């Protein structure tokens, strides 16, 4: 029994012998044999692994200090899956871009970032996870040419990308999870309209109840 079920302890063995096999042996008798066969020593306890504490999330002090980028997934009314590529300025939680399409490879990510840089200016750091689009050579070469540092979060530590994770939840709750879209053009149109409202009209509790654009204006005038 213990050879076939190596993860069973004494208790399971007794219950199996009594309730499944119908043996009426006293549990003390079974335990005596269990000990004599040294079955209680067959599994060595594992050494506990000390959990690594994630690095604290840096708080940017000015616009374009750190951007965060991430993907979201959803599906059309037809069932076809699509993706959203989100870009956020961590300083004032301003949504800089939402790009929607069925496929968003690294080349497309780079193109979107270039478009944002044209009107916003380039960031010092771009924070991202370790997804295939982000760790590709295309993005690494692009960032090096632009003198932008890519900052990958630690694997399994999404809290290190907390700014955009919270933003993604707002995107989901405010509109993405509220409507069923028939085409990718509808998704992009709605995303563009919502992004303007989010930046200009929606109070952000993380900013003390003002909008991202108001936060930027206060920082500019200071």
N, C-alpha and C positions, 0 to 999 in steps of 0.2 A: 504493500500500500504506500509506504513512504518512498519507495523507489519510483513509483509512477506519479506520485503527487508530492513532489519535493517541497512545495511551498505550504503544505498542510502542517499545522502544529499538532500537539497532543490532543487538544480539545476536538478538533475536526476528526481526527483519527478515531477517537472513542465514539463520537456520534455516528460516524459512518459504520463502524463495526456493530454498534448496537441497533441503530435505527434502519440501516440499509441492509446489512448482512444478517441481522437477527441474532448475533451472539449476545449472551447474557453475562459476559465477564464483568466483574467488578472493576471500576475505573482504577482502583488502587493496584489491582493485579496487572492491568494493562500498562500502568505507569511504571511498575517495577521492571517489566520486560523492556519497555521503552527506554528506561535508563540503562539497563544492562547492555542493550545494543548500542548505547551511546548515540541514539537518534536525536537526543536533545542538544548535541554538540555538532550536528552536521551542517548547520548554517552559521557561518561566522557573521557577527554583527558588522555592519558597514560603518566605516569611519565617516563621521559627520563632516559635511562640506560647509565651510564658512561662506555665507552669502556675501557677495560683493555689494557694497553700497554704491548706487549710481552717483555719478558726479552731479553736483547741484546745477540747476538750470540757470544760466547766466541771464542777468537782467540788462538789456541794451539801454544805453544812455542817450542815444540819438537815432534819428531816422537813417535807414540804410546801413546801420551797424550790423544787424543780423536779419536775414530773411530765413523763413522756414518754407519748405516745399513738401508736398505729399500728394498721394493719390486717393481717390474714392471710387467706389464701384456701385453701379445700380443697373437697372434694366428697363427697356422700353415696354410699351403695352404689348408688343409683338413677342416679348420674351428675350429679345437680343440684348446682350450685355453691352454696357458702355462704361467709360471711365471719365473721371474729372481730375484735372491737374490743378492744384491750388497753390498759390504763392501768397505768402503773408509777410508783412514787415512786423517783426516782433516788438518793435519799440512802441508803436501806437495801434497795434492789432489791425492794421489796415490791410484789407484784401486787395492785392495788386493784380491778380489775374485768376480767372477760372476758365480753363480750356476743356471743352467737352468733345469727345470723339470715341470711336470704337477701338482705336489703337493709338497709343501715345508713346512711341519709341523715344530713345534718347535724343535723336535728331529733332524731334518735335519739341521736346522739353527745352532744348537749347534755343530753338527759334522763339518760343514764348518768352524765355528769360531775356533774350536780346530785345524783343519788342518792349518789355517793361523797362529795361535799362535806358532805352531811347528817351523816355519821358520822365523817368524817376531818378535816373542816375544808378550807378552800380553799387552793390552792397560790398561790405568788407568780408562778410562770412555768409555762406549759405548752409543752413543746417538741414540734414535729411537723414532718412533711415538707410538701411543697407539693401534696399530693393534693387533688382537688376537694372532698372533704368538709371539709377543713381550711381552705381558703382562701375558703370560702363566707361570704357576708354574715351568715348566721345565727350561725355560730360567732364571728365578729368582734364582732357586736353583743352577744352573750351575754358574751363575755370583757370587753368594755368596761364593761358594767353591773356585772359582778362585780369590777372592778378587777384583773383578771388579765391579765398580759402574754403574748401569744402569740409564741413564738419559732420562726420557720421556719428550718429548716436550709438551707444553700446547695444549689441544685440539683446533683445528681450527687455529693453528699458524704454518703452514708449513715453514714460514720464519725462524723459530728457527732450522730447519734442512736444511738450505740453501745450505750448501756445497754439500750434496748428492743430493738435488733436482736439483742443477745445473749440477751435474755429470749425473744424470738420463737423463736430456735433451740432453746432449752430446751423451750418449748411443743411445738415440732415433734417433737423427738427423744423427749421423755418420754411423750407420749400421742397427739398429733394424727396423727402418722405411723405409730402403732402399731396403731390400730383403724380398722375400717370401720363407720361409723354409718349407721343406717337412717332416722333422723329428726333434725330440728333440736333437738327436745326432748332426745334422747339426748346430742347434742353439748353442750348447755347444762348438763345434769346432770353429765356427766363433767368439764366445765371447772370447774364450781363446786367439786366434790370435790377435783380436782387443785389448785386454787388454794389451798385451805386447807392441803393437805399441803405445797405449795411454800413457803408463808409460815411454817408452824409446825414442820415436821419435816425439810425437805430442806436439808442444809448447803450454803451458798453459798461457793464458793471465792474469789469476789471480796471477800467479807466476812471472810476469814480462817477459813472453815470453820464459821461459825455461821449460824443461820437469819435471815431478814429480821426476824422478830418479836424475836429476841434482840438484834439490832442496835438496834432501836427501843427496847427496854427499857433497854439500856445507855446510850443517849443521853438517855433520860428521867430516869434516876437520877443522871446525872452532874451 
